[in-house]
Amino acid sequence: MALMTKSRHLPFGGWVAGDKLLECTFPCKLRNSAIYPQELERLVSGGRLLMPSNLTSWLLYDNLSPATRRELFQVYLGLEMFEYLERYVGVKKPPNRFWTVEQHEIESAEVCLGFSFPEQLFGFYSEIGSGFLSQGVEDKERDPSLINGILSPGEVEDVLLENDNPARPLEGFTTNAIPFFDAGENTYLVLLPHSEKPNRVYWPDGKQVVSESLDEFFRSLYHRAGFYRSE
């Protein structure tokens, strides 16, 4: 592939122009092997590199810094997955409001937890932050019983590691689950970061599926804030 003069070099190896991958330095870091040109070409569709269903199966994701992962998420893959929620960032009053999360907050929580956040949760923190989404654009009025709080990295760390935390369920959490969404009354929707579907959203038992991905979950929440109660 010919390298264009306006392409951009990425810190983990590779070159892009716009949102199209043009050339990659080899070998790229993988868990078990290297990505070769034919495999990269197979992933390119319509000028955009498609995200594998489990990004950690392709890259040594845990070894990338938050800044590099942000680069990967937003530049390398050409994605701004949650841009429709940017209108609520910095809003002070309910029902929908988010505040930004700094990269060092993500990194600190991951160090304490001992693992990386799934890529879509990391992307949400990097692009939007944390806060509340309590009324959908299709909801005629706000349901006051909905909490719909998206935990910050520090809150995830606290509720997982502090057994006496008043926000923690008495029964604790399913093994290897990450609580990320406060549904009220110490009930949390969770992700299973070490599973084959780390971005799939579950009820607290880690068995009943709410949404197949965080992307799907937030899009549904954006339209109807209580959708998950009827799923």
Secondary structure, 3 states (H helix, E strand, C coil): CCCCCCCEECCCCCEEECCEEEECCCCCCCCCCCCCHHHHHHHEECCEECCCCCHHHCCCHHHCCHHHHHHHHHHHCCCCCCHHHHHHECCCCCCEEEECCCHHHHHHHHHHHCCCCCHHHHHHHHHCCEEEECCCCCCCCCCCCCCCEECCHHHHHHHHHCCCCCCCCCCCCCCCCEEEEEEECCEEEEECCCCCCCCCEECCCCCCEEECCHHHHHHHHHHCCCHHHCC
